[in-house]
Amino acid sequence: MTLRQQSNSRPPEHWGALVAYFSMDVTDAFWPRLGFESARAMDECRADLRDMVMRLRDAALASPEPLPDIRDWLFGGDQLAWTPQEVQSFFDIGIDFETEHSEKPHISSWATAFLYFPDMFEPTVKAINHPDTIGHILEMRDSELPTDVPEKLSPWDAQICARHGWNPVDELDYFPPLGDLSIVENQKITDQILRWASLNLDPAAQRVLWENAQAVIEELGVWMPEPLNPLHLKV
């Protein structure tokens, strides 16, 4: 099955938002962290994507019925001047890109629980019994990129925000390009913490960590469809 066929598992709007995010200067630091792989500089990749966006807009204006499907342009093979590696890594990010708790309740709940580590994890701290290990988990958890919106956006970023209705000065202090990317980055960090714990904590400590996290999300009242999955932990 081709990438174009596989991309149908996500609607055009999903890919459109991701393209808009990727094209913005303000999101530059996120993409390597989220797994985008390229032998070229990010500016070059972004320039190619912006060129595709402009040509896609022109095509939509020229023939609005039907609108071009952005998935054809991304994964059809001849509209985006990216290498196969770049297209594949962008596809992988897009398929895995979820910002709603209900879409990824387990990793989302783990991420929420780790916000309260080590304060609500006394049994885990006792089971690990090693300050360097606790410190390493905290270092991994706190490695997220800042999400402060700059005082002035680049002309391209301002144009993208205007087209999508994204207000950098939101009363809820949530700016989708940075807020959504931060959520996905936090999911990846949480996954990395659990993978690390599966290799570096003994089985007894892993079980306590899992049970402790389950108790934390229950105390916090986080919705879960079922008991918390230990994911990578060997319990």
DRENSEVEX-43328 format. One line per field, with one value per residue: residue number from 1; residue in three letters; x negated, y, z of N, C-alpha, C, CB in turn. Coordinates in Angstrom, 1 decimal. Glycine has a CB too. Layout:
<pts>
pos	NUM,...
code	Ala,...
n.px	X,...
n.py	Y,...
n.pz	Z,...
ca.px	X,...
ca.py	Y,...
ca.pz	Z,...
c.px	X,...
c.py	Y,...
c.pz	Z,...
cb.px	X,...
cb.py	Y,...
cb.pz	Z,...
</pts>
This chain:
<pts>
pos	1,2,3,4,5,6,7,8,9,10,11,12,13,14,15,16,17,18,19,20,21,22,23,24,25,26,27,28,29,30,31,32,33,34,35,36,37,38,39,40,41,42,43,44,45,46,47,48,49,50,51,52,53,54,55,56,57,58,59,60,61,62,63,64,65,66,67,68,69,70,71,72,73,74,75,76,77,78,79,80,81,82,83,84,85,86,87,88,89,90,91,92,93,94,95,96,97,98,99,100,101,102,103,104,105,106,107,108,109,110,111,112,113,114,115,116,117,118,119,120,121,122,123,124,125,126,127,128,129,130,131,132,133,134,135,136,137,138,139,140,141,142,143,144,145,146,147,148,149,150,151,152,153,154,155,156,157,158,159,160,161,162,163,164,165,166,167,168,169,170,171,172,173,174,175,176,177,178,179,180,181,182,183,184,185,186,187,188,189,190,191,192,193,194,195,196,197,198,199,200,201,202,203,204,205,206,207,208,209,210,211,212,213,214,215,216,217,218,219,220,221,222,223,224,225,226,227,228,229,230,231,232,233,234,235
code	Met,Thr,Leu,Arg,Gln,Gln,Ser,Asn,Ser,Arg,Pro,Pro,Glu,His,Trp,Gly,Ala,Leu,Val,Ala,Tyr,Phe,Ser,Met,Asp,Val,Thr,Asp,Ala,Phe,Trp,Pro,Arg,Leu,Gly,Phe,Glu,Ser,Ala,Arg,Ala,Met,Asp,Glu,Cys,Arg,Ala,Asp,Leu,Arg,Asp,Met,Val,Met,Arg,Leu,Arg,Asp,Ala,Ala,Leu,Ala,Ser,Pro,Glu,Pro,Leu,Pro,Asp,Ile,Arg,Asp,Trp,Leu,Phe,Gly,Gly,Asp,Gln,Leu,Ala,Trp,Thr,Pro,Gln,Glu,Val,Gln,Ser,Phe,Phe,Asp,Ile,Gly,Ile,Asp,Phe,Glu,Thr,Glu,His,Ser,Glu,Lys,Pro,His,Ile,Ser,Ser,Trp,Ala,Thr,Ala,Phe,Leu,Tyr,Phe,Pro,Asp,Met,Phe,Glu,Pro,Thr,Val,Lys,Ala,Ile,Asn,His,Pro,Asp,Thr,Ile,Gly,His,Ile,Leu,Glu,Met,Arg,Asp,Ser,Glu,Leu,Pro,Thr,Asp,Val,Pro,Glu,Lys,Leu,Ser,Pro,Trp,Asp,Ala,Gln,Ile,Cys,Ala,Arg,His,Gly,Trp,Asn,Pro,Val,Asp,Glu,Leu,Asp,Tyr,Phe,Pro,Pro,Leu,Gly,Asp,Leu,Ser,Ile,Val,Glu,Asn,Gln,Lys,Ile,Thr,Asp,Gln,Ile,Leu,Arg,Trp,Ala,Ser,Leu,Asn,Leu,Asp,Pro,Ala,Ala,Gln,Arg,Val,Leu,Trp,Glu,Asn,Ala,Gln,Ala,Val,Ile,Glu,Glu,Leu,Gly,Val,Trp,Met,Pro,Glu,Pro,Leu,Asn,Pro,Leu,His,Leu,Lys,Val
n.px	-0.8,-0.6,-2.0,-0.2,2.2,2.3,2.5,5.1,6.3,6.4,8.2,8.3,8.3,6.8,4.2,3.9,3.8,1.5,-0.4,-0.2,-1.2,-3.8,-4.9,-5.3,-7.5,-7.6,-7.4,-9.7,-11.7,-10.4,-10.1,-12.4,-12.4,-10.0,-10.4,-11.0,-13.0,-15.8,-18.3,-18.9,-18.8,-16.3,-15.2,-15.3,-13.6,-11.2,-10.9,-10.3,-7.9,-6.3,-6.2,-4.8,-2.3,-1.5,-1.2,0.8,2.9,3.3,4.2,6.6,8.0,8.2,9.8,12.3,14.1,13.9,12.3,8.7,7.1,5.2,3.7,3.0,1.2,-0.8,-1.6,-1.5,-3.7,-4.8,-4.4,-5.4,-8.6,-10.3,-12.6,-12.3,-12.7,-12.1,-9.4,-8.4,-9.0,-7.5,-4.9,-4.8,-4.9,-2.4,-0.5,-0.7,0.1,1.8,3.9,6.0,7.2,8.9,8.2,5.8,5.8,4.2,1.4,1.7,2.7,0.6,-1.2,0.0,0.0,-2.8,-3.3,-2.9,-5.0,-7.8,-6.0,-3.5,-4.2,-5.2,-5.4,-6.7,-9.1,-10.3,-10.5,-12.3,-14.5,-16.8,-18.4,-19.6,-18.3,-15.7,-16.2,-16.9,-14.6,-13.0,-14.5,-14.2,-11.4,-11.1,-12.1,-10.8,-10.0,-9.8,-6.7,-6.0,-4.5,-6.0,-6.4,-6.1,-5.0,-6.4,-5.9,-4.8,-3.9,-2.0,-0.1,0.7,1.9,4.0,5.5,6.3,7.6,6.3,5.5,2.9,2.9,4.7,7.4,7.5,4.9,3.9,2.4,2.8,0.7,-1.6,-0.6,0.7,-1.5,-3.1,-1.7,-1.8,-4.6,-5.0,-3.7,-5.5,-7.8,-6.9,-6.5,-9.2,-10.2,-8.9,-9.9,-12.6,-12.4,-11.5,-13.8,-15.7,-14.7,-14.1,-11.9,-10.1,-10.0,-9.1,-6.5,-5.4,-5.6,-3.7,-1.3,-1.2,-0.9,1.6,3.2,2.8,4.0,6.6,7.1,6.9,9.0,9.0,10.4,10.7,11.0,10.6,8.5,5.3,2.9,-0.2,-1.9,-5.1,-6.3,-7.5,-5.5
n.py	-1.2,2.2,5.4,7.4,6.0,5.1,7.5,8.1,7.4,9.6,12.7,15.2,17.7,17.3,16.8,19.2,21.1,20.2,20.7,23.5,24.1,23.1,24.7,27.1,29.6,29.9,27.4,26.0,24.7,22.4,20.2,18.4,17.3,16.0,14.0,14.5,13.8,14.8,15.4,17.9,21.5,22.8,25.2,24.9,22.7,23.8,25.9,24.5,23.4,25.6,26.6,24.6,24.9,27.5,27.0,25.1,26.7,28.4,26.5,25.8,28.1,28.4,26.2,25.6,23.5,20.2,20.9,20.7,17.8,17.7,15.6,14.3,16.0,16.0,13.3,12.2,12.2,14.0,16.8,17.9,19.0,17.2,14.8,11.2,10.2,12.5,12.9,10.5,10.7,12.9,11.9,9.9,11.4,12.7,10.6,9.8,11.9,13.3,15.2,15.1,14.0,11.8,10.4,9.2,7.9,6.5,7.1,9.8,10.0,8.9,11.0,13.1,12.1,12.1,14.7,15.2,14.0,13.9,14.2,13.0,10.4,8.7,5.9,4.9,6.3,5.3,2.7,2.8,4.1,5.7,8.6,9.7,8.4,9.3,12.0,11.8,11.0,13.3,15.1,14.2,14.5,17.3,18.4,19.7,21.9,25.5,27.3,30.0,32.6,34.7,38.3,39.4,38.0,36.3,37.5,35.4,33.6,35.1,35.4,32.7,32.3,34.1,33.0,30.5,31.2,31.4,32.8,34.5,35.9,34.7,34.5,32.2,31.5,29.8,28.7,27.3,26.2,26.1,25.0,22.6,21.2,21.0,19.3,16.9,16.6,16.2,13.8,12.1,12.4,11.3,8.7,8.0,8.2,6.0,3.9,4.1,3.6,0.9,-0.4,0.3,0.2,-2.1,-5.0,-5.0,-2.3,-1.2,-2.2,-1.0,1.7,1.7,1.0,3.1,5.3,4.7,5.1,7.8,9.0,8.2,9.6,12.2,12.3,11.8,10.9,7.6,4.9,2.3,0.3,1.7,1.3,-0.5,0.0,0.1,-0.9,-3.7,-5.5
n.pz	0.0,-0.9,0.4,-0.2,-0.3,2.3,3.7,3.6,6.0,7.5,7.5,4.9,6.2,8.5,7.5,6.3,8.4,9.6,7.7,7.6,10.2,10.0,8.1,9.4,10.7,13.5,14.6,14.3,15.9,16.8,15.0,14.4,17.0,17.0,15.2,12.5,9.8,7.9,5.5,4.8,5.5,7.7,6.8,4.0,3.6,4.5,2.7,0.3,1.0,1.5,-1.1,-2.4,-1.0,-1.9,-4.7,-4.5,-3.5,-5.7,-7.5,-6.3,-6.5,-9.2,-10.0,-8.2,-7.9,-8.1,-4.9,-4.7,-3.4,-0.6,0.2,-2.1,-3.2,-1.2,-1.0,-3.5,-5.1,-7.0,-6.6,-4.3,-3.5,-2.0,-0.5,-0.5,2.1,3.7,3.1,4.1,6.8,7.5,7.0,9.0,11.3,11.0,10.9,13.5,15.0,17.5,19.5,21.3,24.3,24.4,22.1,22.6,25.2,27.1,26.9,27.2,29.7,31.2,30.7,32.1,34.7,35.2,35.5,38.1,39.4,41.5,43.6,44.1,44.0,46.0,46.8,44.5,44.5,46.8,46.0,43.9,45.0,44.5,44.1,41.7,39.7,40.0,39.5,36.8,35.5,36.0,34.6,32.0,31.7,31.9,29.6,27.6,24.9,25.0,24.8,24.3,22.6,20.2,20.3,17.8,14.8,11.9,8.5,6.9,8.9,10.2,8.1,7.8,10.3,10.1,8.0,9.1,11.4,13.8,16.8,18.1,20.5,22.7,24.9,26.5,26.5,24.6,21.8,18.9,16.9,18.5,20.9,20.2,19.1,21.3,22.9,21.5,21.5,24.2,24.5,23.2,24.8,27.1,26.3,25.8,28.4,29.6,28.1,28.8,31.5,31.4,30.7,32.7,35.3,37.9,37.8,39.9,40.8,38.4,38.4,40.7,39.9,37.7,39.1,40.9,39.2,38.1,40.4,40.8,38.5,39.0,41.4,40.5,38.8,36.1,33.0,31.9,29.6,30.5,32.7,33.3,30.8,31.0,29.0,27.9,30.1,32.0,33.6
ca.px	0.0,-1.4,-1.8,1.0,3.4,2.3,2.8,6.6,6.8,6.6,8.9,7.5,8.1,5.7,3.0,3.8,3.4,0.1,-1.2,-0.3,-2.1,-5.2,-5.4,-5.5,-8.8,-7.6,-7.4,-10.9,-12.4,-9.6,-10.1,-13.4,-12.0,-8.9,-10.9,-11.3,-14.4,-16.2,-19.8,-18.9,-18.4,-14.9,-14.7,-15.1,-12.4,-10.1,-10.7,-9.7,-6.5,-5.6,-6.0,-3.6,-1.1,-1.1,-0.7,2.1,3.9,3.6,5.0,7.9,8.7,8.5,10.8,12.8,15.0,13.7,11.0,7.6,6.9,3.8,3.0,2.4,0.0,-1.8,-2.1,-1.3,-5.0,-5.4,-4.0,-6.3,-10.0,-11.0,-13.1,-11.4,-12.9,-11.4,-8.0,-8.0,-9.0,-6.3,-3.8,-4.9,-4.4,-1.0,0.3,-0.7,0.4,3.1,3.9,7.1,7.0,9.7,7.6,4.6,6.0,3.2,0.1,2.1,2.9,-0.7,-1.8,0.7,-0.5,-4.1,-3.3,-2.9,-6.2,-7.7,-5.3,-2.4,-4.7,-6.1,-5.8,-7.7,-10.4,-10.8,-10.9,-13.5,-15.5,-18.1,-18.1,-20.0,-17.3,-14.6,-16.6,-16.9,-13.2,-12.6,-15.2,-13.5,-10.1,-11.1,-12.9,-9.9,-10.3,-8.9,-5.6,-5.7,-4.3,-6.8,-5.6,-5.8,-5.1,-6.9,-4.7,-4.2,-3.2,-0.8,0.8,1.2,2.8,5.2,6.3,6.8,8.3,5.5,5.2,1.7,3.3,5.9,7.8,7.2,3.5,3.7,2.1,2.7,-0.5,-2.5,0.0,0.9,-2.8,-3.6,-1.0,-2.4,-6.0,-4.9,-3.4,-6.8,-8.7,-6.4,-6.8,-10.6,-10.4,-8.4,-10.8,-13.8,-12.1,-11.4,-15.2,-16.6,-14.1,-13.8,-10.5,-9.3,-9.9,-8.2,-5.1,-5.0,-5.3,-2.4,-0.2,-1.2,-0.3,3.0,3.8,2.7,5.0,7.9,7.3,7.1,10.3,8.8,11.2,10.0,12.0,10.2,7.3,4.1,2.0,-1.6,-2.7,-6.4,-6.8,-7.4,-4.8
ca.py	0.0,3.4,6.4,8.1,5.2,5.0,8.8,8.3,7.2,10.9,13.5,16.3,18.8,16.9,17.1,20.7,21.8,19.8,21.4,24.9,24.1,22.8,25.8,28.3,29.9,29.8,26.0,25.4,23.8,21.2,19.2,17.4,16.7,15.1,12.9,14.8,13.5,15.3,15.7,19.3,22.4,23.0,26.3,24.4,21.9,24.7,26.7,23.6,23.2,26.8,26.6,23.7,25.6,28.6,26.4,24.5,27.8,28.8,25.4,25.8,29.3,28.2,25.2,25.3,22.4,20.0,21.4,19.7,17.0,18.0,14.3,14.0,16.9,15.6,11.9,11.8,12.0,15.0,18.1,18.4,18.7,16.6,13.5,10.1,10.2,13.6,12.6,9.4,11.1,13.8,11.0,9.2,12.4,13.0,9.5,9.6,13.2,13.4,16.2,14.9,12.9,10.6,9.6,8.5,8.1,5.9,7.9,11.1,9.8,8.8,12.3,13.9,11.6,12.5,16.1,15.2,13.2,12.8,14.5,12.0,9.0,8.3,4.5,4.7,6.9,4.4,1.4,3.1,4.4,6.2,10.0,10.0,7.9,10.2,13.2,11.6,11.0,14.7,15.8,13.9,15.1,18.8,18.8,20.2,23.2,26.6,27.6,31.4,33.2,35.9,39.5,39.7,36.9,36.6,37.7,34.1,33.0,36.0,35.0,31.4,32.5,34.8,32.0,29.5,31.8,31.2,34.1,34.4,36.4,34.0,34.6,31.0,31.4,28.6,29.0,25.9,25.7,25.7,24.2,21.2,20.5,20.7,18.1,15.7,16.4,15.6,12.3,11.4,12.4,10.3,7.4,7.8,7.9,4.6,3.0,4.1,2.9,-0.5,-0.9,0.7,-0.1,-3.5,-5.3,-4.6,-0.9,-0.9,-2.5,0.1,2.9,1.5,1.0,4.4,6.2,4.4,5.7,9.2,9.5,8.0,10.7,13.4,12.2,11.7,9.9,6.5,3.9,1.1,0.5,2.3,0.3,-0.2,0.2,-0.5,-1.5,-5.1,-5.8
ca.pz	0.0,-1.0,1.4,-0.5,0.1,3.8,4.2,3.7,7.3,8.1,6.5,4.3,7.1,9.4,6.8,6.0,9.6,9.9,6.7,8.1,11.4,9.6,7.3,10.1,11.4,15.0,15.1,13.7,16.8,17.2,14.0,14.7,18.2,16.7,14.4,11.1,9.4,6.6,5.4,4.5,6.6,7.9,6.0,2.7,3.6,4.7,1.5,-0.6,1.5,1.2,-2.6,-2.6,-0.5,-2.9,-5.9,-4.2,-3.4,-7.1,-8.2,-5.7,-7.1,-10.7,-10.2,-6.9,-7.8,-6.6,-4.3,-4.7,-2.1,-0.2,0.3,-3.5,-3.3,-0.3,-1.1,-4.8,-5.7,-8.0,-6.3,-3.2,-3.9,-0.9,-0.6,0.0,3.6,4.3,2.9,5.0,8.2,7.7,7.1,10.3,12.3,10.8,11.3,15.0,15.6,18.2,20.6,22.1,25.3,24.0,21.0,23.1,26.7,27.9,26.9,27.7,31.2,31.8,30.7,33.1,36.0,35.4,35.9,39.6,39.8,42.4,44.8,44.3,43.7,47.1,46.7,43.4,44.9,47.7,45.3,43.1,46.1,43.9,43.7,40.3,38.8,40.1,38.8,35.3,35.0,36.0,33.5,30.7,31.7,31.8,28.5,26.6,24.3,25.5,23.9,24.4,21.3,20.1,20.2,16.4,14.0,10.6,7.6,6.6,10.1,10.4,7.0,8.1,11.4,9.6,7.1,9.9,12.5,15.0,17.4,19.0,21.8,23.1,26.3,27.2,26.4,23.8,20.4,18.3,16.4,19.6,21.9,19.7,18.9,22.6,23.4,20.8,22.0,25.6,24.4,22.8,25.9,28.1,25.8,26.1,29.9,29.9,27.5,29.6,32.8,31.1,30.6,33.7,36.6,38.1,37.6,41.1,40.7,37.3,38.8,41.6,39.0,37.0,40.1,41.4,38.1,38.0,41.5,40.6,37.6,39.6,42.3,39.7,38.1,34.6,32.3,31.2,29.2,31.1,33.5,32.7,30.2,31.4,27.8,27.7,31.4,32.2,34.8
c.px	-0.9,-1.1,-0.5,2.2,3.5,2.8,4.3,7.1,6.9,7.3,8.0,7.3,7.0,4.4,2.8,3.3,1.9,-0.8,-1.4,-1.3,-3.5,-5.7,-5.7,-6.9,-8.7,-7.6,-8.7,-11.5,-11.7,-9.9,-11.2,-13.0,-10.9,-9.2,-11.1,-12.7,-14.7,-17.7,-20.0,-18.6,-16.9,-14.4,-14.4,-13.8,-11.1,-9.8,-10.0,-8.2,-5.7,-5.3,-4.8,-2.3,-0.6,-0.6,0.7,3.2,4.3,4.5,6.4,8.7,9.1,9.7,11.4,13.7,14.4,12.4,9.9,7.5,5.5,3.0,2.4,1.1,-1.2,-2.5,-1.9,-2.6,-5.6,-5.0,-4.9,-7.7,-10.8,-11.6,-12.2,-11.5,-12.1,-9.9,-7.6,-8.0,-7.9,-5.0,-3.7,-4.4,-2.9,-0.1,0.4,-0.3,1.8,3.0,5.0,6.9,7.7,9.1,6.5,4.7,4.9,1.9,0.4,2.2,1.5,-1.4,-1.3,0.1,-1.9,-4.3,-3.4,-4.0,-7.2,-6.7,-4.2,-2.9,-5.7,-6.4,-6.8,-9.1,-11.1,-11.3,-12.2,-14.7,-16.9,-17.8,-18.5,-19.0,-16.1,-14.9,-16.6,-15.5,-12.7,-13.3,-14.6,-12.1,-10.1,-11.9,-12.0,-10.4,-9.4,-7.9,-5.2,-5.6,-5.2,-5.9,-5.2,-6.0,-5.7,-5.7,-4.0,-3.3,-1.9,0.3,1.5,2.3,4.1,6.1,7.0,7.6,7.6,5.1,4.0,2.0,4.7,6.2,7.5,5.7,3.2,3.5,1.8,1.4,-1.5,-1.9,0.2,-0.5,-3.4,-3.0,-1.6,-3.9,-6.0,-4.6,-4.7,-7.7,-8.2,-6.7,-8.3,-10.9,-10.0,-9.4,-12.1,-13.5,-12.0,-12.8,-16.0,-16.0,-13.9,-12.3,-9.6,-9.0,-9.0,-6.7,-4.6,-4.7,-4.0,-1.2,-0.1,-0.5,1.2,3.8,3.8,3.8,6.4,8.1,7.5,8.4,10.2,9.6,10.4,11.1,11.8,9.0,6.1,3.2,0.6,-2.5,-4.0,-6.9,-6.5,-6.8,-4.0
c.py	1.3,4.4,7.1,7.3,5.2,6.4,9.0,8.0,8.5,11.8,14.6,17.4,18.5,17.2,18.5,21.4,21.4,20.6,22.9,25.0,24.0,24.0,27.0,28.4,29.6,28.4,25.3,24.4,22.5,20.0,18.1,16.6,15.7,14.0,13.2,14.6,14.1,15.6,17.2,20.2,22.5,24.1,25.8,23.6,22.8,25.5,25.8,23.5,24.4,27.0,25.8,24.3,26.7,28.0,25.7,25.5,28.2,27.8,25.5,27.0,29.1,27.2,24.8,24.1,21.2,20.6,20.3,19.0,17.1,16.7,13.9,14.8,16.4,14.2,11.3,11.6,13.0,16.5,18.8,18.0,18.2,15.2,12.4,10.0,11.3,13.4,11.5,9.9,12.1,12.9,10.4,10.1,12.6,11.9,9.4,10.9,13.3,14.3,16.0,13.8,11.6,9.8,8.7,8.5,7.6,6.7,9.3,11.1,9.7,10.2,13.2,13.4,12.1,13.9,16.2,14.3,14.2,13.0,13.4,10.6,8.5,6.8,4.2,5.2,5.9,3.1,1.6,3.3,4.8,7.6,10.3,9.5,8.8,11.5,13.0,11.6,12.5,15.4,15.5,14.6,16.6,19.3,19.3,21.6,24.3,26.9,29.1,31.9,34.5,37.1,39.8,38.4,37.3,36.8,36.4,33.6,33.8,35.6,33.7,31.5,33.1,33.8,30.9,29.9,31.5,32.5,33.9,34.9,35.9,34.2,33.4,30.6,30.1,28.9,27.7,25.4,25.3,24.8,22.8,20.5,20.2,19.5,16.9,15.5,15.8,14.2,11.6,11.4,11.4,8.9,7.1,7.5,6.5,3.6,2.9,3.3,1.4,-1.2,-0.7,0.5,-1.6,-3.8,-4.9,-3.1,-0.5,-1.1,-1.4,1.4,2.8,1.7,2.4,5.4,6.0,5.1,7.2,9.7,9.3,9.2,12.0,13.4,12.2,10.6,8.9,5.4,2.5,1.3,1.0,1.2,0.6,0.1,-0.5,-1.2,-3.0,-5.5,-7.1
c.pz	0.0,0.2,1.1,-0.1,1.7,4.4,4.3,5.1,8.1,7.1,6.0,5.3,8.1,8.8,6.5,7.2,9.9,8.9,7.2,9.3,10.9,8.8,8.1,10.8,12.9,15.5,14.7,14.6,17.1,16.2,14.2,16.0,18.0,15.7,12.9,10.8,8.0,6.7,5.1,5.7,6.6,7.0,4.5,2.6,3.6,3.4,0.4,-0.3,1.2,-0.3,-3.0,-2.2,-1.5,-4.2,-5.7,-4.1,-4.8,-7.8,-7.6,-6.3,-8.5,-10.9,-8.8,-6.8,-8.7,-6.2,-4.4,-3.3,-1.8,-0.1,-1.0,-3.6,-2.4,-0.6,-2.5,-5.6,-6.6,-7.7,-5.2,-3.5,-2.6,-1.2,-0.1,1.6,4.2,4.2,3.9,6.4,8.5,7.8,8.4,11.4,12.2,11.2,12.8,15.7,16.2,19.4,21.6,23.1,24.9,22.9,21.5,24.6,27.5,28.0,27.4,29.2,31.9,31.8,31.8,34.5,36.2,35.8,37.5,40.2,40.3,43.5,45.1,44.0,44.8,47.1,45.6,43.8,45.9,47.0,44.5,44.0,45.5,43.4,42.2,39.3,38.8,39.3,37.3,34.8,35.0,34.8,32.2,30.6,31.4,30.6,27.3,26.1,24.9,24.4,23.9,22.9,21.2,19.9,18.7,15.6,12.6,9.7,7.2,7.7,10.3,9.3,7.3,9.2,10.9,8.8,8.0,11.1,13.9,15.6,18.4,20.4,22.2,24.6,27.2,27.1,25.7,22.3,19.7,17.8,17.4,20.6,21.5,19.6,20.3,23.2,22.8,21.3,23.4,25.5,24.0,24.0,26.9,27.6,26.0,27.5,30.2,29.3,28.3,30.9,32.6,31.0,31.8,35.1,36.7,38.0,38.7,41.1,39.5,37.6,39.7,40.8,38.3,38.0,40.7,40.4,38.0,39.2,41.4,39.6,38.1,40.6,41.6,39.0,36.6,34.0,31.7,30.8,29.9,32.0,32.7,32.1,30.6,30.2,27.8,29.0,31.4,33.5,34.7
cb.px	1.0,-1.1,-3.0,1.1,3.2,1.0,2.2,7.2,5.8,5.2,10.1,8.2,9.4,5.8,2.9,5.1,4.2,-0.1,-0.6,1.1,-1.8,-5.2,-4.3,-4.5,-9.2,-6.3,-6.3,-11.9,-12.6,-8.2,-10.2,-14.8,-11.6,-7.7,-9.9,-10.8,-14.6,-15.5,-20.4,-18.0,-19.1,-14.5,-15.7,-16.3,-12.4,-10.3,-12.0,-10.4,-6.5,-6.4,-7.3,-3.9,-1.4,-2.3,-1.7,2.0,3.3,2.3,4.4,7.8,7.8,7.3,10.3,13.5,16.4,13.7,11.2,6.3,7.3,3.8,4.0,3.4,0.4,-1.3,-1.3,-0.4,-4.9,-4.9,-2.6,-5.7,-10.7,-10.0,-14.5,-11.8,-14.4,-11.7,-7.6,-9.1,-10.3,-6.2,-3.9,-6.3,-5.2,-0.8,-0.2,-2.1,0.2,3.6,3.8,8.4,7.4,11.1,7.1,3.3,7.3,2.8,-0.5,3.4,3.7,-1.6,-1.5,2.2,-0.4,-4.9,-2.1,-1.5,-6.7,-9.0,-4.6,-1.2,-5.5,-5.4,-4.5,-7.2,-10.2,-9.8,-9.7,-13.3,-15.7,-18.6,-18.9,-21.4,-16.9,-14.3,-18.0,-17.6,-12.3,-13.0,-16.7,-13.3,-9.4,-11.8,-13.7,-8.5,-10.3,-9.7,-4.4,-6.7,-2.8,-7.7,-6.4,-6.6,-3.8,-7.8,-5.2,-5.2,-4.0,-1.1,0.1,0.1,2.2,4.9,5.4,5.7,9.7,4.3,6.4,0.5,3.2,5.9,9.2,8.0,2.8,4.8,0.8,3.8,-1.2,-3.1,1.4,1.6,-3.8,-3.4,0.5,-2.4,-6.7,-3.9,-2.4,-7.5,-8.7,-4.8,-6.5,-11.4,-9.6,-7.0,-11.2,-14.2,-10.7,-10.7,-15.9,-16.9,-12.8,-14.4,-10.3,-10.0,-11.2,-8.6,-5.0,-6.1,-6.5,-2.4,-0.4,-2.6,-1.0,3.3,3.0,1.3,4.9,7.9,6.0,5.9,11.2,7.3,12.2,8.9,12.0,9.9,7.0,3.3,2.1,-2.1,-3.0,-7.5,-6.1,-8.8,-3.8
cb.py	0.0,4.1,7.3,8.4,3.8,4.7,9.9,7.3,6.3,11.5,14.1,16.8,19.0,15.4,16.3,21.2,21.3,18.3,21.4,25.3,23.0,21.6,26.2,28.4,31.3,30.5,25.3,26.5,24.5,21.5,19.7,18.0,17.7,16.0,11.9,16.3,12.0,16.6,14.8,19.6,23.8,23.2,27.4,23.6,20.9,25.6,27.1,22.3,22.8,28.0,26.2,22.3,26.2,29.5,25.4,23.7,29.0,29.0,24.1,25.9,30.5,27.7,24.0,26.5,22.7,18.5,21.8,20.4,15.5,18.8,13.2,14.4,18.3,15.5,11.0,12.7,10.8,14.7,18.2,17.9,19.9,16.4,13.3,8.8,10.3,14.9,12.2,8.3,11.8,14.8,9.9,8.7,13.7,13.3,8.2,9.3,14.3,12.0,17.6,14.7,13.4,11.0,10.6,9.1,7.5,4.5,8.0,11.5,8.7,7.8,13.0,13.7,10.1,12.2,16.9,14.7,12.3,12.4,15.8,12.3,9.1,8.6,3.7,5.5,8.3,4.0,1.0,4.3,3.1,5.2,11.0,9.3,6.4,10.5,13.5,10.2,10.2,15.3,15.4,12.3,14.9,19.3,17.6,20.3,23.2,27.9,26.7,32.2,33.5,35.8,40.7,40.9,36.2,35.4,38.4,33.1,33.0,37.5,35.0,30.4,33.3,36.0,31.4,28.5,31.2,30.3,34.7,35.1,38.0,32.5,35.1,29.8,31.4,27.5,30.0,25.8,26.7,27.0,24.8,21.2,21.5,21.9,18.2,15.9,17.8,16.4,12.1,12.2,13.8,10.5,7.3,9.1,8.9,4.4,3.5,5.6,3.3,-0.8,-0.3,2.1,0.7,-4.0,-6.8,-5.0,-0.2,-1.8,-3.9,0.3,3.0,0.1,0.0,4.9,5.9,2.9,5.3,9.7,8.7,6.7,10.8,13.6,13.3,11.5,10.6,5.8,3.7,0.0,-0.8,3.2,0.4,-1.4,1.7,0.4,-0.8,-5.8,-4.6
cb.pz	1.2,-2.3,1.5,-2.0,-0.4,4.3,3.3,2.7,8.1,8.6,7.2,3.1,7.9,9.7,5.5,5.6,10.8,9.7,5.3,8.5,12.3,8.7,6.3,11.2,11.1,15.4,14.4,13.4,18.1,17.1,12.6,14.9,19.3,16.2,14.5,10.8,9.4,6.3,4.3,3.3,6.3,9.3,6.0,2.2,4.7,5.9,0.9,-0.6,3.0,1.7,-3.3,-2.0,0.9,-3.2,-6.5,-2.8,-2.6,-7.9,-7.9,-4.2,-6.9,-11.3,-10.9,-6.4,-8.3,-6.3,-2.9,-5.1,-2.3,1.1,0.8,-4.6,-3.1,1.1,-0.1,-5.6,-6.4,-9.4,-5.9,-1.9,-4.5,0.3,0.0,-0.6,3.9,3.5,1.5,4.8,8.5,6.5,6.0,10.6,12.1,9.3,10.8,15.4,14.5,18.7,20.0,21.3,26.7,23.6,20.0,22.6,27.1,27.4,25.5,27.0,31.5,30.9,29.3,33.1,36.0,34.1,35.5,40.1,38.7,42.9,44.6,43.4,42.3,48.4,46.4,42.1,45.6,48.8,44.4,42.2,46.9,42.8,44.6,40.0,39.2,41.6,39.2,35.0,36.0,37.3,33.5,30.6,33.1,33.1,27.9,27.1,22.8,25.8,24.1,25.2,21.0,18.9,20.7,15.9,13.7,10.1,6.4,6.1,11.3,10.3,5.7,8.5,12.5,8.7,6.1,10.3,12.6,14.8,18.2,18.4,21.8,22.7,26.5,26.6,27.8,24.0,20.3,17.3,15.5,20.3,22.3,18.4,18.2,23.5,23.1,19.3,22.1,26.4,23.3,21.6,26.6,28.2,24.3,25.6,30.7,29.4,26.0,29.9,33.3,29.8,29.4,33.6,36.8,39.5,37.3,42.4,40.6,36.1,39.5,42.7,38.0,36.3,41.2,41.7,36.8,38.1,42.8,40.0,36.2,40.3,43.2,38.7,38.5,34.3,31.3,32.1,27.7,30.0,34.3,33.6,28.7,32.1,27.6,27.3,32.5,32.0,35.2
</pts>
